[in-house]
């Protein structure tokens, strides 16, 4: 059982401190490294918050595509092998949708500010 603050909230607080307090006091390479560290913390926060849902959805799509169960890594490996062997192609029902949804899920964690991602998930804002 986790009490407040959650791990995601703790990471968010540290990232906010680095951006708002530490970064303005730093210069040069140290400021750059602090910016990178804040970005990494924010990615970790989003992974904690979004990862379980995204992984479950991805696994469900892979199970439907491959017609079998397994853990996410095994199913992804099998999909790659099936594509490499030409047994699954873009004409395979569900593959293009799976690849697109997986890409959007990864961008939601890694680069939610990416303009193409924002345009795809929130077209009314651009």
N, C-alpha and C positions, 0 to 999 in steps of 0.2 A: 504494500500500500504506500502510495506517495502522498505526502501532505504538501500544501502550498509552501513555498513556491515549487513548481514542477521543474524537472531538469530543463525543459525548453524555456521556462521563465527565467531560470538562473542564467542560461546562456544568453538570452535576450538582454538581461541586465548588464552583463559583462560587455557585450557588444555595444550597447548604448553608452556605457562608460568610456570605452575605448574611443568611440566616435566623438562624443560630446566633450569629454574632459581631457583624455590623454592626447589624442591626435592634434588638437590645436596647439598643444605645448611642445610638439615634436617638429623636427625639420629634416629635410633630406631623406636619406635612405631609411632612417628610423621611422619617420612619418609614413613612408611608403609601406614598410613592413607592418606598422600598426594598422594601416588601411587593409592590407591583405589579411591580417589576423581578424579584424572585425568582419570582413567578408566571409572568412572561413567559419567563424562563430555563427553567423547568420545562416549559412548553408546547413550547419549542424542543427540549428534550431528548427529550420524548415523540415529537415529530414526526420527529426523526432516527431514533429507535428503531422506531417503529411505522408511520411514513408510507409507506415503500416497500411494505410488505406490504398495507396498507390500500388504497393506490392501485392496486396490481396486482389485488386482488380486485374493487375498484369497476370498473376497466376491463373485467375479464372479464365481470362482470354486465351492464355497458352493451353490450358486444359482443353478448351473447346477446339482450338486449332489442331492440336496434336492427338486428341482423342484418348488421352491418358492422364494420370495424376503423377505428381512428383513435386519436389521442392522447386523453388523459383530458379535457382542456378541450374539444376538439371534440365528443367523444361526449356530454359533459354539456350542451353548448350544443344539440346536436341533440335530446337527450331533452327539454329545456325547450321547444324549438320544437314537438316532437311532442305534448307535453302541452297546450301553449297552443292548438294547432290541433285538439285533441280526437281525434287519431289514436291516442294512447296514453292510457288511463284507468286508474283503480284496478282495473278488471276485467281489464286486460291481464295475462296470466300473468307473474309475476315482478316486476312493478313494485312492489307493496307490500313484498315481501321486500327488493328492492333499496333502496328508500327507508329501510326500517327498519335494514338492515345499514349503510348509509352514515351514518345518524344515529348509530348506536352507535359506529362507527369515529371519527367526529368528536368525540363525547363522550369517547372513550378518550384522545384527545390534549388536548382543550380543558378538560374538566371531569370527570376520572375519579372525583372525590369526590362528584359529583352523586348524590343519594340514589336517584332513579329509575334512573339508569344502573347504580349498584351493585346495586340490587334486580333488575334485568334480567339482568345478567351473572353475579352471584353471589347468587342468591336465598337460599342457605343461611346467608349471613352476616347478613342482616337479620332 
